[in-house]
Amino acid sequence: MVTNEKIKNDLLSRLKRAKGQISGLEKMIEKNASCSDILMQISAVRAAIGKIGVLIMQNYMRDCFISEDKEIFEEKIEELVRSFSKFIR
């Protein structure tokens, strides 16, 4: 969960931009844009979504390392590892 308002606002802003890029892709396809241009836009969308995922993962890692209780810390690390594995697939 993202609790920091600055980070949350940044993520929401990035998501809105990515949403706009996807809408742009739809229009490009409707207007028969060149395959090269469409692929470049897809690359931009993938990069934007990837960056959003990285920022969420960074926030998640910071939250995991806050606990001082060793048992809780180890559980959080295992959860983090599972989440990271899912993210990089």
Phi, psi and omega in degrees: 000136179265113182256339180287119185297324179296314179295317180300315180296321177297315180297316180296321177297316179296321178296320178296321177295317179297321177299318177296321178296321179292320176298321177298322177298316179302314180295321178299318180292317178300325183266011178056047176296163181294149179302321180299315179295320179295315179297324178295320179292321177299319178299320179295319179295316179299318179295319180296314179294320177300318179296321177299316178298319179296317180296320177295318179296319178299315179298318180298316180298316179300318179297323182293330185268008181278327185296137177264342179286118186302318182295315178295319179302313181295322176296318180295322178296317179297319177297318179298315180298317178297315180296318179297319179299320178293321183294321185276356179295000000 
